[in-house]
Amino acid sequence: MRILCTGGAGYVGSACLRYLLKKGYEAFAFDNLSEGNAAAVPDSDNRLIVGDILNKRHLIDTLNSYKIDAVMHFAAVASVPDSIAMPAQYWEVNVVGTKNVLDAMIECGIKNIVFSSTAATYAFTDKMPLDEADLQMPLTPYGTTKLACESMLNDYRIAYGIGFTVMRYFNASGADLDGEYGEDRRVESHLIPLAFHTAVGRREKLLVYGDDWPTADGSCVRDYVHVEDIAQAHVLAMENYQPNVGNIYNIGSNTGASVIEIIKQCEEACCNAINWQFAPRRPGDPATLVASSKKLRDELHWRPRHSLEAIIQSAYDWHHRYPRGYADKNT
């Protein structure tokens, strides 16, 4: 079976591609490298197609020439603050780009897609953990565009018989256990890599947004899942494909950890103090965001293999080994 991973040179996309390869699948990345890293794709000369999902003709040609059987669609712009400042880009890339992917699939006779969505589609109520049936009312253009894509998938299911799985991520975290691949963005926004960037001297200090949230220590609480466990869920979803059937799953751990708790664990992993300070709250941030993954566990028999301690240790090993990320790997 041959799978195309759009955004397959990005953090989550490349982790899923590498997991597919471990499982014996033929997997290829389709990525414009605006955020992704060619070095994150094993055998990139043969497995990386440099292309943009806004170019539907290139998508069609790629699906046909590589004889693709299924698509995992990760390509997107994904910064909550940027989406508030630049909504037009988010509607174009996330929504128009997803329409191009679906149209190309239909033209090529491909009807199996796993879609990378987000917890940002939910209304952030006091009820935690969130399950798939909870109210969706996004607070940011990022969440709104991802929710629009979920609706589009269902419309294409009804009209064209595609089978889809929507995966709503909470906090993708960690690095490959061999220490060779990890999280490296041009503009980093995730807590764990930012903490280690501070620890290894790539940034002066770490900002913690808000000290007065209704949580035990006043900092936000989030649900962290190892990126390989996310990859495992994607492969299970692809293997569970049924034509004209749509499924939606949260990928989370059912538990949360506060920002301050994460910083303390990062300090333990690197045996060093991390310079951090409180900053004002950011718009669009909920106090607590935790997933119920019961449906994923019950229906696809998914079991996360990596604890929070393992997530943080793997991330530290990557950042310690490659302080400048893939720039160090390429030298």
DALINNOR-V491165 format. One record per backbone hydrogen bond with DSSP energy under -0.5 kcal/mol. CO is the residue of the C=O (numbers start at 1). NH is the residue of the N-H. E is the energy in kcal/mol with one decimal. If there is no record, write none. Layout:
# DALINNOR-V491165
co-><CO,CO>
nh-><NH,NH>
e-><E,E>
This chain:
# DALINNOR-V491165
co-><1,2,2,3,3,4,4,5,5,6,7,9,10,11,12,13,14,15,16,17,18,19,20,21,25,26,28,29,29,30,30,31,37,38,40,41,43,43,44,47,47,48,49,49,52,54,55,56,57,58,59,60,61,62,63,64,70,71,71,72,72,73,78,79,80,81,82,86,86,87,88,89,90,90,91,91,92,94,95,96,97,98,99,100,101,102,103,104,105,105,106,111,111,112,113,114,115,115,117,118,119,122,123,126,130,131,135,135,140,141,142,143,144,145,146,147,148,149,150,151,152,153,154,155,156,156,157,161,163,164,165,165,166,166,167,167,168,169,170,171,173,176,181,182,190,191,192,193,194,195,196,197,197,198,206,207,208,208,213,218,220,221,222,222,223,225,226,226,227,228,229,230,231,232,233,234,235,236,238,242,245,247,249,250,251,257,258,259,260,261,262,263,264,265,266,267,267,273,274,275,277,279,282,287,289,290,291,291,293,294,295,296,296,297,305,307,308,309,310,311,312,313,314,315,316,317,318,322,324,325,325,326,328>
nh-><26,69,70,5,28,6,72,8,30,74,10,37,14,15,16,17,18,19,20,21,22,23,25,24,27,3,5,31,49,7,8,51,40,41,42,44,46,47,48,29,49,50,31,51,55,56,59,60,61,62,63,64,65,66,68,67,4,73,114,6,74,116,80,83,84,85,86,89,90,91,92,93,94,95,95,96,97,98,99,100,101,102,103,104,105,106,107,108,109,110,109,113,163,71,165,73,117,167,169,121,122,124,125,128,292,134,123,137,144,145,146,147,148,149,150,151,152,153,154,155,156,157,158,159,160,162,161,244,113,247,115,167,168,249,117,169,251,119,172,225,227,179,176,184,194,195,196,197,198,199,200,202,203,201,277,209,210,279,215,213,259,289,224,257,171,173,229,230,231,232,233,234,235,236,237,238,239,240,241,245,164,166,168,252,170,222,262,263,264,265,266,267,268,269,270,271,272,275,276,206,208,210,285,221,223,130,254,293,297,298,299,300,302,301,307,311,312,313,314,315,316,317,318,319,320,321,322,325,327,328,329,330,331>
e-><-2.1,-3.4,-1.5,-0.5,-2.3,-0.7,-2.7,-1.4,-2.4,-1.9,-1.7,-2.6,-2.3,-1.3,-2.4,-2.2,-2.6,-1.9,-2.5,-2.1,-2.0,-1.6,-2.4,-1.6,-0.7,-2.9,-3.5,-0.5,-3.5,-3.0,-0.5,-1.0,-1.9,-1.8,-0.6,-0.8,-1.7,-1.9,-2.0,-3.3,-0.6,-0.6,-2.1,-0.8,-2.1,-0.8,-1.7,-2.6,-2.5,-2.4,-2.7,-2.2,-2.9,-2.3,-2.1,-1.0,-2.2,-0.5,-2.2,-1.9,-0.9,-2.2,-0.6,-2.2,-1.4,-1.6,-3.1,-0.6,-1.1,-2.3,-2.2,-2.8,-1.6,-0.7,-0.9,-1.8,-1.5,-0.7,-2.4,-2.3,-2.0,-2.6,-3.0,-2.6,-2.3,-2.5,-2.4,-1.7,-0.6,-2.8,-1.1,-0.5,-3.6,-2.5,-1.8,-2.8,-0.9,-2.8,-1.0,-1.3,-1.8,-0.5,-1.6,-0.5,-3.1,-2.0,-2.8,-0.6,-2.4,-2.8,-1.8,-2.2,-2.2,-1.7,-1.9,-2.0,-2.2,-2.5,-1.6,-2.1,-2.5,-2.0,-2.2,-2.4,-2.8,-0.9,-1.7,-1.4,-2.0,-2.3,-3.3,-0.5,-0.6,-2.7,-3.0,-0.9,-2.3,-2.0,-0.7,-2.8,-2.6,-1.9,-2.0,-0.6,-1.9,-2.6,-2.0,-2.7,-1.9,-2.0,-2.4,-2.6,-1.1,-0.9,-2.3,-0.6,-1.1,-2.9,-2.5,-2.2,-2.0,-1.7,-0.5,-2.6,-1.6,-2.4,-0.6,-1.7,-2.0,-2.4,-1.7,-1.9,-2.1,-2.2,-2.2,-2.4,-2.4,-1.1,-1.3,-1.3,-1.6,-3.0,-3.2,-0.6,-0.8,-2.4,-2.3,-2.3,-2.2,-2.1,-2.5,-2.4,-1.9,-2.1,-2.1,-1.1,-1.4,-0.5,-0.8,-2.6,-2.5,-2.9,-1.4,-2.6,-0.7,-2.8,-0.6,-0.6,-2.4,-3.0,-2.9,-1.7,-1.3,-0.7,-0.5,-2.3,-2.4,-2.5,-2.5,-2.1,-2.5,-2.7,-1.9,-2.6,-3.1,-1.9,-2.7,-2.5,-1.3,-1.5,-1.1,-1.9,-1.0>
